[in-house]
């Protein structure tokens, strides 16, 4: 597991019976829950469906942690977002409590260690949008990871505009073309679990962008903003025009809370 022993224990101590209690884990820590992930996350991000729940979840969570001997130092607090450094002994990690839209494609997933997590496909879509918004090396690493392990970039971009209607798949891809222009030392500062070959990553990124553009051009406009579910295989796919899978793929649209 890519989380440190301290982060694992912290998650276990915060894990709620209901996502209403302290939200759900999202961001890099949730993406890299898998033991074969490519990097360690240096923070834990808990999302909530309303600004009010951010405040109540922080109050509940901080009281629970302090009762267990943790120390909390709030570094940023504003409506809908609280950041704190949580420590015990000589170990610490950053924890964010943040507001995010309840609109998603799938319901939350329960994980005994971490309580409630955003579904992998929603994590992947959020990460694509994060890369557009802040263009950080860690997001680039993560988007390549979800492209390889969860769903190809084209399908993620096609679905992402359902969450952010101000974009089209092609305009989103134009913004993503700027990514990948990082120096090797920027990746060296990340807590990566495997070596990151920058030239290979750039070529993989170029190929992913090209395939995504071709996919976006091929899809019907009335299906904009959906994922594609393959019932026979019980998984999401990127259906290519003319393929056997494309004929069987079913559009899956998002909604508040996921379906």
BALO-267432 format. One record per residue (C-alpha): chain; residue number from 1; x, y, z. Coordinates in steps of 0.1 Angstrom, whole numbers, plus 5000, padded with zeros to 4 digits. Each point is the difference from the previous one (the first is absolute). Example, Ala and Ser with C-alpha at 12.3 -4.5 7.8 and 13.67 -1.06 7.14 Angstrom:
! residues 2
<'A'; 1; <5123; 4955; 5078>>
<'A'; 2; <5014; 5034; 4993>>
END
This chain:
! residues 259
<'A'; 1; <5000; 5000; 5000>>
<'A'; 2; <5014; 5034; 4991>>
<'A'; 3; <4989; 5017; 5032>>
<'A'; 4; <5025; 5002; 5029>>
<'A'; 5; <4993; 4981; 5031>>
<'A'; 6; <4991; 5033; 5017>>
<'A'; 7; <4975; 5009; 4972>>
<'A'; 8; <4984; 4966; 5002>>
<'A'; 9; <4995; 5003; 5038>>
<'A'; 10; <4986; 5035; 4996>>
<'A'; 11; <4976; 4988; 4974>>
<'A'; 12; <4989; 4971; 5022>>
<'A'; 13; <4994; 5025; 5029>>
<'A'; 14; <4980; 5023; 4978>>
<'A'; 15; <4981; 4974; 4981>>
<'A'; 16; <4962; 5008; 5004>>
<'A'; 17; <4970; 4977; 5000>>
<'A'; 18; <4984; 5024; 4975>>
<'A'; 19; <5015; 5025; 4975>>
<'A'; 20; <4978; 5027; 5017>>
<'A'; 21; <5022; 4996; 5031>>
<'A'; 22; <5034; 5011; 4985>>
<'A'; 23; <4996; 4999; 4963>>
<'A'; 24; <5018; 4978; 4975>>
<'A'; 25; <5036; 4996; 4991>>
<'A'; 26; <5010; 5013; 4966>>
<'A'; 27; <5030; 5014; 4982>>
<'A'; 28; <5034; 4983; 4997>>
<'A'; 29; <4997; 4979; 5031>>
<'A'; 30; <4968; 4984; 4987>>
<'A'; 31; <5014; 4995; 4965>>
<'A'; 32; <5032; 4983; 5014>>
<'A'; 33; <4983; 4977; 5024>>
<'A'; 34; <5010; 4971; 4978>>
<'A'; 35; <5032; 4982; 5009>>
<'A'; 36; <5014; 5003; 4965>>
<'A'; 37; <4995; 5038; 4997>>
<'A'; 38; <5028; 5023; 4988>>
<'A'; 39; <5003; 5026; 5028>>
<'A'; 40; <4994; 5006; 5037>>
<'A'; 41; <4977; 5028; 5010>>
<'A'; 42; <5012; 5025; 5025>>
<'A'; 43; <4965; 5011; 5011>>
<'A'; 44; <4965; 4987; 5006>>
<'A'; 45; <4970; 5018; 4984>>
<'A'; 46; <4965; 4996; 5013>>
<'A'; 47; <4972; 5014; 4978>>
<'A'; 48; <4965; 5010; 5012>>
<'A'; 49; <4968; 5008; 4981>>
<'A'; 50; <4994; 5033; 5017>>
<'A'; 51; <5019; 5029; 5015>>
<'A'; 52; <4982; 4994; 5033>>
<'A'; 53; <5011; 4964; 5002>>
<'A'; 54; <5036; 5010; 4996>>
<'A'; 55; <4998; 5020; 5033>>
<'A'; 56; <4981; 4973; 5018>>
<'A'; 57; <5022; 4972; 4988>>
<'A'; 58; <5031; 5019; 5010>>
<'A'; 59; <4986; 5006; 5035>>
<'A'; 60; <4991; 4963; 5004>>
<'A'; 61; <5032; 4987; 4985>>
<'A'; 62; <5023; 5023; 5019>>
<'A'; 63; <4983; 4992; 5033>>
<'A'; 64; <5004; 4963; 4992>>
<'A'; 65; <5036; 5003; 4991>>
<'A'; 66; <5010; 5021; 5030>>
<'A'; 67; <4983; 4975; 5023>>
<'A'; 68; <5023; 4973; 4985>>
<'A'; 69; <5031; 5021; 5006>>
<'A'; 70; <5005; 5017; 4967>>
<'A'; 71; <5010; 5037; 4997>>
<'A'; 72; <4983; 5022; 4974>>
<'A'; 73; <5014; 5033; 4987>>
<'A'; 74; <4976; 5018; 4977>>
<'A'; 75; <5019; 5018; 4972>>
<'A'; 76; <4971; 5012; 4979>>
<'A'; 77; <4963; 5004; 5008>>
<'A'; 78; <4973; 5016; 4978>>
<'A'; 79; <4964; 4991; 4992>>
<'A'; 80; <5001; 4966; 4983>>
<'A'; 81; <5037; 4992; 5005>>
<'A'; 82; <5021; 4992; 5031>>
<'A'; 83; <5036; 4989; 4999>>
<'A'; 84; <5019; 4987; 5030>>
<'A'; 85; <5032; 4981; 5008>>
<'A'; 86; <4992; 4970; 5021>>
<'A'; 87; <5028; 4986; 5021>>
<'A'; 88; <5006; 4974; 5027>>
<'A'; 89; <5035; 4993; 5013>>
<'A'; 90; <5025; 5010; 4974>>
<'A'; 91; <4977; 4991; 4970>>
<'A'; 92; <4976; 5023; 4982>>
<'A'; 93; <4980; 5005; 4968>>
<'A'; 94; <4978; 5027; 4985>>
<'A'; 95; <4963; 4995; 5000>>
<'A'; 96; <4975; 5021; 4980>>
<'A'; 97; <4962; 5002; 5006>>
<'A'; 98; <4985; 5015; 4969>>
<'A'; 99; <4967; 5006; 4982>>
<'A'; 100; <4993; 4983; 4967>>
<'A'; 101; <4969; 4995; 4979>>
<'A'; 102; <4979; 4970; 5008>>
<'A'; 103; <4997; 4995; 4962>>
<'A'; 104; <5018; 4968; 4990>>
<'A'; 105; <4997; 4969; 4978>>
<'A'; 106; <5001; 4973; 5027>>
<'A'; 107; <4990; 4996; 5036>>
<'A'; 108; <5027; 5002; 5027>>
<'A'; 109; <5020; 4968; 5007>>
<'A'; 110; <5005; 4987; 5035>>
<'A'; 111; <5036; 4990; 5009>>
<'A'; 112; <5004; 4985; 5036>>
<'A'; 113; <5033; 5019; 5005>>
<'A'; 114; <4991; 5033; 4986>>
<'A'; 115; <4962; 5002; 5005>>
<'A'; 116; <4984; 5014; 4969>>
<'A'; 117; <5019; 5007; 4968>>
<'A'; 118; <4990; 5017; 4967>>
<'A'; 119; <4995; 4973; 4973>>
<'A'; 120; <5032; 4994; 4979>>
<'A'; 121; <4984; 5014; 4968>>
<'A'; 122; <4989; 5032; 5018>>
<'A'; 123; <5035; 5003; 5015>>
<'A'; 124; <5014; 4997; 4965>>
<'A'; 125; <4977; 5027; 4985>>
<'A'; 126; <5007; 5023; 5029>>
<'A'; 127; <5037; 4996; 4995>>
<'A'; 128; <4997; 5009; 4963>>
<'A'; 129; <4982; 5032; 5010>>
<'A'; 130; <5026; 5007; 5026>>
<'A'; 131; <5028; 4998; 4975>>
<'A'; 132; <4983; 5026; 4979>>
<'A'; 133; <4995; 5022; 5029>>
<'A'; 134; <5034; 5000; 5016>>
<'A'; 135; <5024; 4981; 4976>>
<'A'; 136; <5022; 4985; 5027>>
<'A'; 137; <5025; 4971; 4994>>
<'A'; 138; <4982; 4978; 5025>>
<'A'; 139; <4967; 5004; 4981>>
<'A'; 140; <5018; 4991; 4968>>
<'A'; 141; <5013; 4968; 5016>>
<'A'; 142; <4966; 4991; 5014>>
<'A'; 143; <4982; 5006; 4967>>
<'A'; 144; <5024; 4977; 4982>>
<'A'; 145; <4993; 4975; 5027>>
<'A'; 146; <4962; 5001; 4997>>
<'A'; 147; <5003; 5000; 4962>>
<'A'; 148; <5019; 4967; 5003>>
<'A'; 149; <4981; 4984; 5029>>
<'A'; 150; <4965; 5013; 5001>>
<'A'; 151; <4988; 5015; 4967>>
<'A'; 152; <5016; 5015; 4969>>
<'A'; 153; <5004; 5038; 4999>>
<'A'; 154; <4975; 5004; 4972>>
<'A'; 155; <4971; 4984; 5019>>
<'A'; 156; <5010; 5021; 5031>>
<'A'; 157; <4999; 5032; 4981>>
<'A'; 158; <4967; 4991; 4983>>
<'A'; 159; <4985; 4994; 5034>>
<'A'; 160; <5017; 5029; 5018>>
<'A'; 161; <4979; 5026; 4981>>
<'A'; 162; <4970; 4986; 5017>>
<'A'; 163; <5014; 5012; 5033>>
<'A'; 164; <5014; 5033; 4985>>
<'A'; 165; <4975; 5011; 4973>>
<'A'; 166; <5022; 5030; 4992>>
<'A'; 167; <5023; 4978; 4981>>
<'A'; 168; <4997; 4978; 4969>>
<'A'; 169; <5022; 4968; 4996>>
<'A'; 170; <5021; 5017; 4973>>
<'A'; 171; <5004; 5033; 5020>>
<'A'; 172; <5010; 4979; 5030>>
<'A'; 173; <5026; 4981; 4979>>
<'A'; 174; <5014; 5033; 4987>>
<'A'; 175; <5006; 5010; 5036>>
<'A'; 176; <5016; 4966; 5008>>
<'A'; 177; <5024; 5003; 4971>>
<'A'; 178; <5019; 5025; 5022>>
<'A'; 179; <5007; 4974; 5026>>
<'A'; 180; <5032; 4979; 5000>>
<'A'; 181; <5024; 5029; 4996>>
<'A'; 182; <5018; 4993; 5032>>
<'A'; 183; <5036; 4997; 5009>>
<'A'; 184; <5013; 4966; 5013>>
<'A'; 185; <5009; 5016; 5034>>
<'A'; 186; <4963; 5009; 5005>>
<'A'; 187; <4992; 4963; 5000>>
<'A'; 188; <5030; 4993; 5022>>
<'A'; 189; <4983; 5020; 5028>>
<'A'; 190; <4969; 4977; 4999>>
<'A'; 191; <4998; 4970; 5023>>
<'A'; 192; <5000; 4975; 4970>>
<'A'; 193; <5000; 4963; 5006>>
<'A'; 194; <5014; 4992; 4965>>
<'A'; 195; <5025; 5018; 4978>>
<'A'; 196; <4983; 5026; 4977>>
<'A'; 197; <5014; 5002; 4965>>
<'A'; 198; <4992; 5034; 4988>>
<'A'; 199; <5005; 4994; 4962>>
<'A'; 200; <4979; 4969; 5001>>
<'A'; 201; <4973; 5018; 5020>>
<'A'; 202; <4999; 5028; 4974>>
<'A'; 203; <4996; 4975; 4972>>
<'A'; 204; <4972; 4982; 5018>>
<'A'; 205; <4983; 5033; 5006>>
<'A'; 206; <5002; 5010; 4964>>
<'A'; 207; <4985; 4966; 4990>>
<'A'; 208; <4972; 5003; 5026>>
<'A'; 209; <4991; 5035; 4988>>
<'A'; 210; <4998; 4989; 4964>>
<'A'; 211; <4979; 4970; 5008>>
<'A'; 212; <4977; 5022; 5022>>
<'A'; 213; <4995; 5025; 4972>>
<'A'; 214; <4991; 4973; 4975>>
<'A'; 215; <4975; 4985; 5026>>
<'A'; 216; <4984; 5034; 5007>>
<'A'; 217; <4995; 5007; 4963>>
<'A'; 218; <4983; 4966; 4995>>
<'A'; 219; <4974; 5002; 5028>>
<'A'; 220; <4964; 5013; 4995>>
<'A'; 221; <4993; 5034; 5015>>
<'A'; 222; <4969; 4987; 5019>>
<'A'; 223; <5023; 4978; 5021>>
<'A'; 224; <5022; 5028; 5011>>
<'A'; 225; <5011; 4998; 5036>>
<'A'; 226; <4994; 4963; 5005>>
<'A'; 227; <5020; 4969; 5008>>
<'A'; 228; <4996; 4968; 4981>>
<'A'; 229; <4991; 4968; 5019>>
<'A'; 230; <5005; 4966; 4986>>
<'A'; 231; <4975; 4977; 5017>>
<'A'; 232; <5015; 4967; 4989>>
<'A'; 233; <5034; 5010; 5015>>
<'A'; 234; <4985; 5021; 5029>>
<'A'; 235; <5024; 5028; 4994>>
<'A'; 236; <5004; 5034; 4983>>
<'A'; 237; <5017; 5002; 4967>>
<'A'; 238; <5010; 5024; 4972>>
<'A'; 239; <4980; 4985; 4971>>
<'A'; 240; <5017; 5004; 4966>>
<'A'; 241; <4978; 5005; 4970>>
<'A'; 242; <4993; 4967; 4982>>
<'A'; 243; <5012; 4978; 5029>>
<'A'; 244; <4979; 4972; 5014>>
<'A'; 245; <5002; 5017; 5034>>
<'A'; 246; <4986; 5033; 4986>>
<'A'; 247; <4968; 4983; 4989>>
<'A'; 248; <4994; 4987; 5036>>
<'A'; 249; <5011; 5031; 5019>>
<'A'; 250; <4973; 5018; 5020>>
<'A'; 251; <5002; 5037; 5008>>
<'A'; 252; <5003; 5007; 5037>>
<'A'; 253; <4993; 5035; 5012>>
<'A'; 254; <5008; 5016; 5033>>
<'A'; 255; <4976; 5013; 5026>>
<'A'; 256; <5000; 5013; 5036>>
<'A'; 257; <5015; 4972; 5021>>
<'A'; 258; <5008; 4978; 4970>>
<'A'; 259; <4980; 4971; 4986>>
END
